[in-house]
Amino acid sequence: MTRTDYPWLLPSEMVDPRGPELPGDRGRARPRRTVRDWIIDTLMFVIASGVGLLAVETVQKAGNSELVDAFDLTAGLLACCALWLRRRRPVEVAVALAVLGTVAPLAGGASLVALFCVAVHRTFRPVLIVSMVALVSGVAAAYLRPDPTTSFTTALIATVVLLLLAVGWGMLVRARRQLVVALRERALRAEAEAELRAEQAQRLAREAIAREMHDVLAHRLTLLSVHAGALEFRPNAPAAEIAGAAGVIRDSAHDALQDLRMIIGVLRAPDGDETERPQPTLATLDALVAESRSAGMDVDLDNRVTDPAAVPAAVGRTAYRIAQEALTNARKHAPGTGSTVEVSGGPGDGLTVAVRNAAPTGEVEKVPGSGQGLIGLTERAALAGGRFEHGPTGDGGFAVRAWLPWAA
């Protein structure tokens, strides 16, 4: 249960999302009183009336005329009733009651309550002005309507102490309310930032999964396309070749389903659980080249890294994906041409991956979505802290080159 479950127990300024009035907020719509406000207003009216009744005995000891006593009682009653307007016009009511208290001692309690209200609902400058007016009024009241049982000095000290208590207590209440409002705004801001971070993390995760699916499935599906195209254009091929191509198609489809199943498993697994996620490394690059050769590609591998297993997992995985995507693009955009994969580097120097393919022979049909893979590879290399370059070669072919950091 939180305090906001029962807004009627809060001050109207706390229910209002704008919080206590700040400089420049004058004239804004005042929120409606809550049940707590009505209780506090009633309590303040009772306190002011009680203080006025205590002052009746002092007024009677002064031996004033009946007309003066009637004026004091009427002024005290009107001052207590004016407190019900203090929320609408706190400064005006406080100043009026302070002036009235100069000639009517019974209005002193209401004047203190009005000053307290100003300290709660207004900034420091109006509070200071009203406090000075109340202080002058108290000094004048001690001189014009002195208490027969109290000296002038004692009356002045009592006036100053009461004014300081009313102002200090009101400013403390206002500071506490502003603190609560600030904490509430901070909590709302933190919730909004947490939602934003969650959305951003979700978006990044989706992009990572999309890149993974593109890299894995595009490679498998291009193998299926190559062999299916061979069967389509050579329907009279020997039975052994047809059976071999059908076997490759079946194996590629099976591998694609396995990769898709593992990637979907990543989506279903708890955060941080990557036990079933495909994790190729540089050591598996030979298998990738062999798989491409089985699809009919002419691929030459020049791996100058003496110990591929020593390459950091993240670097090796990025290098594998770059080579995989480059071979997939060569198979789609330059079918039947030769490709070269070069890998070199070492600890401290970084790892360099370069893939080149010759110019395509004849016209090649444009593949939908072309260029998305290169964008993904650029992001992969940037995330790994490396560089990625791509573009056509002088002989009409295409080349990609990536440098990835490899710590010493």
C-alpha positions in Angstrom: 0.0 0.0 0.0 1.3 3.4 -0.9 0.2 6.9 0.2 -1.3 7.4 -3.3 -3.8 4.7 -2.6 -5.7 7.2 -0.4 -5.3 10.7 -2.1 -7.9 12.1 0.3 -5.3 11.8 3.1 -2.9 14.0 1.2 -2.8 17.8 1.0 -4.3 19.1 -2.2 -0.8 20.4 -3.3 0.5 16.9 -3.1 -2.3 15.4 -5.1 -1.7 18.1 -7.7 1.0 16.6 -10.0 2.5 20.1 -10.2 3.3 20.1 -6.5 3.6 23.2 -4.2 3.6 26.5 -5.9 6.9 27.7 -7.3 8.0 31.1 -8.5 6.1 32.0 -11.7 3.1 29.7 -10.8 0.9 32.5 -9.5 -2.5 32.5 -11.1 -2.6 28.8 -11.8 -5.8 26.9 -11.0 -6.0 26.0 -7.3 -6.6 22.3 -6.7 -9.8 21.3 -4.8 -9.5 20.7 -1.1 -9.2 17.1 0.0 -10.7 15.6 3.2 -7.4 16.2 4.9 -7.5 19.9 4.0 -11.0 20.3 5.4 -9.9 18.6 8.7 -6.8 20.9 8.9 -8.8 24.0 8.1 -11.3 23.1 10.8 -8.5 22.4 13.2 -6.8 25.7 12.5 -10.2 27.5 13.0 -10.5 25.8 16.4 -7.0 26.7 17.4 -7.4 30.4 16.4 -10.7 30.6 18.2 -9.1 29.0 21.3 -6.2 31.5 21.3 -8.8 34.3 20.9 -10.8 33.0 23.9 -7.6 32.9 26.0 -7.1 36.6 25.1 -10.6 37.5 26.2 -9.6 37.4 29.9 -6.6 39.7 29.2 -8.8 42.1 27.4 -11.3 42.2 30.2 -8.5 43.0 32.8 -7.6 46.1 30.8 -10.9 47.7 31.9 -12.0 48.8 28.4 -15.5 50.0 27.6 -18.3 47.6 26.5 -18.0 49.1 23.0 -14.3 48.2 22.8 -15.0 44.7 24.1 -17.7 44.2 21.6 -15.3 45.4 18.8 -12.7 42.9 20.0 -15.1 40.0 20.0 -16.5 40.9 16.6 -13.0 41.4 15.2 -11.8 38.1 16.6 -14.8 36.2 15.2 -14.3 37.8 11.8 -10.6 37.0 11.9 -11.3 33.3 12.6 -13.9 33.1 9.8 -11.4 34.7 7.4 -9.1 31.7 7.8 -11.5 29.8 5.6 -10.3 32.1 2.7 -6.6 31.8 3.4 -6.1 29.0 0.8 -7.4 31.3 -2.0 -5.6 34.5 -0.9 -3.0 33.6 1.7 -0.9 36.7 1.5 -3.9 39.1 1.5 -5.6 37.4 4.4 -2.4 37.3 6.4 -1.7 41.0 5.9 -5.3 42.0 6.7 -5.3 39.9 9.9 -1.9 41.3 10.9 -3.2 44.8 10.6 -6.4 43.9 12.4 -4.4 42.4 15.2 -2.8 45.8 15.9 -6.1 47.1 17.4 -7.8 43.8 18.2 -5.8 41.4 20.4 -8.4 38.6 19.8 -7.2 38.4 16.2 -3.7 37.4 17.2 -4.3 33.6 16.9 -5.9 33.9 13.5 -3.0 36.1 12.4 -0.4 33.5 13.4 -2.4 30.7 11.5 -2.5 32.9 8.4 1.2 33.6 8.6 1.8 29.8 8.9 -0.3 29.3 5.8 1.7 31.8 3.9 5.0 30.1 4.9 3.5 26.7 3.6 2.1 27.9 0.3 4.3 30.7 -0.8 7.9 31.3 -1.6 10.4 33.1 0.7 9.9 36.7 -0.6 6.1 36.9 0.2 6.8 35.1 3.5 9.4 37.7 4.5 7.1 40.6 3.6 4.2 39.2 5.6 6.5 38.4 8.5 7.8 42.0 8.6 4.2 43.3 8.5 3.2 40.9 11.3 6.3 42.0 13.4 5.4 45.7 13.1 1.8 44.9 13.9 2.9 43.0 17.0 5.1 45.8 18.2 2.3 48.3 17.6 -0.2 46.1 19.4 2.1 45.7 22.4 2.3 49.5 22.6 -1.4 50.4 21.8 -3.1 47.6 23.6 -0.6 46.5 26.3 -1.2 43.5 28.6 -1.5 44.8 32.2 0.1 41.6 33.5 3.1 41.6 31.1 5.9 44.1 30.5 6.5 45.6 27.1 9.8 43.8 26.7 8.2 40.4 27.5 5.5 41.1 25.0 8.0 41.9 22.3 10.0 38.7 23.0 6.8 36.6 22.9 5.7 38.2 19.7 9.1 37.5 18.0 9.2 33.9 19.2 5.7 33.2 18.1 6.4 34.7 14.6 9.6 32.6 14.3 7.8 29.4 15.3 4.9 30.0 12.8 7.3 30.9 9.9 9.8 28.2 10.7 7.2 25.5 11.0 5.5 26.6 7.8 8.7 26.6 5.8 9.6 23.2 7.2 6.3 21.8 6.0 6.8 23.4 2.6 10.4 22.0 2.3 9.1 18.6 3.2 6.4 18.7 0.6 8.8 19.9 -2.1 11.2 17.1 -1.2 8.3 14.5 -1.6 7.4 16.0 -4.9 11.1 15.9 -6.0 11.4 12.3 -5.0 8.1 11.5 -6.8 9.4 13.2 -10.0 12.7 11.3 -9.6 10.9 8.0 -9.2 8.7 8.7 -12.3 11.8 9.7 -14.2 13.6 6.6 -13.1 10.6 4.5 -14.2 10.5 6.2 -17.6 14.3 5.7 -18.0 14.0 2.1 -17.0 11.3 1.5 -19.6 13.4 3.3 -22.2 16.4 1.2 -21.3 14.3 -2.0 -21.5 13.0 -1.0 -24.9 16.4 -0.1 -26.1 17.8 -3.4 -24.8 14.9 -5.3 -26.4 15.6 -3.5 -29.7 19.3 -4.3 -29.6 18.5 -7.9 -28.8 16.1 -8.1 -31.7 18.7 -6.6 -34.0 21.3 -9.1 -32.8 18.9 -12.0 -33.4 18.0 -10.6 -36.8 21.7 -10.4 -37.7 22.3 -14.0 -36.4 19.3 -15.3 -38.4 20.4 -13.5 -41.5 24.0 -14.8 -41.3 23.0 -18.4 -40.5 19.9 -18.9 -42.6 21.1 -16.9 -45.7 24.1 -19.2 -46.0 22.0 -22.3 -45.8 19.3 -21.1 -48.1 21.7 -20.0 -50.8 23.1 -23.5 -50.8 19.5 -24.8 -51.3 19.1 -22.3 -54.1 22.3 -23.3 -55.9 21.5 -27.1 -55.9 17.8 -26.6 -56.7 18.8 -24.4 -59.6 21.2 -27.1 -60.8 18.4 -29.7 -60.7 16.1 -27.3 -62.6 18.5 -26.6 -65.4 19.9 -30.1 -65.7 16.9 -32.4 -65.6 18.7 -35.0 -67.6 21.8 -35.2 -65.4 23.0 -38.6 -64.3 21.1 -40.2 -61.5 24.2 -40.1 -59.2 24.5 -36.3 -59.6 20.8 -35.8 -59.0 20.9 -38.0 -55.9 24.0 -36.1 -54.6 22.3 -32.7 -55.2 19.2 -33.9 -53.5 21.3 -35.1 -50.6 22.9 -31.7 -50.2 19.5 -30.0 -50.4 18.2 -32.3 -47.7 21.3 -31.8 -45.5 21.2 -28.0 -46.0 17.5 -27.9 -45.1 18.1 -30.0 -42.0 21.0 -27.7 -41.0 18.9 -24.6 -41.6 16.1 -26.1 -39.4 18.6 -26.9 -36.7 20.1 -23.4 -36.8 16.6 -21.9 -36.7 15.6 -24.1 -33.8 18.7 -23.0 -31.9 18.1 -19.3 -32.5 14.5 -19.7 -31.4 15.8 -21.4 -28.3 17.7 -18.3 -27.6 14.5 -16.3 -27.7 12.8 -18.7 -25.3 15.7 -19.1 -22.9 16.2 -16.9 -19.9 18.5 -13.9 -20.2 22.1 -14.8 -20.4 21.4 -18.4 -21.3 23.3 -19.1 -24.5 24.0 -22.8 -24.0 22.2 -23.7 -27.3 23.1 -20.7 -29.3 25.3 -21.3 -32.4 28.8 -20.2 -31.5 31.1 -20.7 -34.5 34.8 -19.7 -34.2 37.7 -19.2 -36.5 38.5 -22.9 -36.1 35.3 -23.8 -37.9 36.2 -21.7 -40.9 37.5 -24.8 -42.7 34.1 -26.4 -42.4 32.4 -23.3 -43.8 34.7 -23.4 -46.9 34.2 -27.1 -47.3 30.5 -26.6 -47.2 30.7 -23.9 -49.8 32.8 -26.1 -52.1 30.3 -28.9 -51.8 27.7 -26.4 -53.2 29.9 -26.0 -56.3 31.8 -22.9 -55.3 35.4 -22.4 -56.2 36.8 -21.2 -52.9 40.5 -20.8 -51.9 41.3 -20.5 -48.2 44.5 -18.9 -47.1 44.5 -19.1 -43.3 47.8 -17.7 -41.9 46.8 -17.9 -38.3 48.9 -20.7 -36.8 46.5 -21.5 -34.0 42.9 -20.6 -34.8 41.7 -22.0 -31.5 43.8 -19.3 -29.7 41.7 -16.5 -31.3 39.3 -14.9 -28.7 35.8 -16.4 -29.1 34.1 -13.0 -29.9 36.8 -12.1 -32.5 36.7 -15.5 -34.1 32.9 -15.6 -34.2 32.9 -12.1 -35.9 35.5 -13.2 -38.4 33.5 -16.4 -39.2 30.3 -14.4 -39.8 32.1 -11.9 -42.1 33.6 -14.7 -44.2 30.2 -16.5 -44.2 28.3 -13.4 -45.3 30.9 -12.6 -48.0 30.7 -16.1 -49.4 26.9 -16.0 -49.4 27.0 -12.7 -51.3 29.5 -14.1 -53.8 27.2 -17.1 -54.3 24.2 -14.8 -54.9 25.7 -12.0 -56.9 28.5 -13.8 -58.7 27.6 -17.4 -59.2 30.1 -19.7 -60.8 33.1 -17.4 -60.1 36.1 -18.1 -57.9 36.5 -16.6 -54.4 39.4 -16.2 -52.1 39.3 -16.1 -48.3 42.4 -14.7 -46.5 42.9 -14.7 -42.8 46.0 -13.3 -41.1 47.2 -11.6 -38.0 48.1 -12.4 -34.4 47.9 -11.2 -30.8 48.6 -7.4 -30.6 48.4 -6.9 -34.4 44.7 -7.8 -34.8 42.9 -10.2 -37.1 42.4 -9.4 -40.7 39.7 -11.1 -42.9 39.6 -10.5 -46.6 37.2 -12.1 -49.1 37.4 -11.4 -52.8 35.4 -12.8 -55.7 35.9 -12.4 -59.5 33.6 -10.5 -61.8 30.3 -12.4 -62.6 30.1 -13.9 -66.0 26.9 -12.6 -67.7 24.0 -10.8 -66.2 22.9 -11.7 -62.7 19.4 -11.2 -61.5 19.2 -8.7 -58.7 18.4 -10.3 -55.3 15.8 -8.7 -53.1 17.3 -7.1 -49.9 20.7 -6.6 -51.3 23.1 -4.6 -49.2 21.5 -5.5 -45.8 24.2 -8.1 -45.1 27.0 -5.5 -45.6 25.3 -3.2 -43.2 25.1 -5.9 -40.6 28.8 -6.8 -41.1 29.7 -3.1 -40.6 27.8 -3.1 -37.3 29.4 -6.3 -36.2 32.9 -5.0 -36.9 32.1 -1.7 -35.1 30.7 -3.5 -32.1 33.9 -5.6 -31.9 36.0 -2.4 -32.1 37.3 -3.0 -35.6 36.9 -1.7 -39.1 35.0 -3.0 -42.1 35.5 -2.0 -45.8 33.8 -3.2 -48.9 33.6 -2.3 -52.5 34.2 -3.3 -56.1 37.7 -4.2 -57.4 39.4 -3.0 -60.5 38.6 -6.2 -62.5 34.9 -6.0 -61.8 34.8 -8.2 -58.8 34.0 -7.4 -55.2 36.0 -7.5 -52.0 35.4 -7.1 -48.3 38.0 -6.5 -45.7 37.7 -6.4 -42.0 40.2 -5.7 -39.2 39.4 -6.9 -35.7 41.3 -6.1 -32.6 43.2 -9.1 -31.0 44.7 -8.2 -27.6 48.2 -9.3 -26.9 
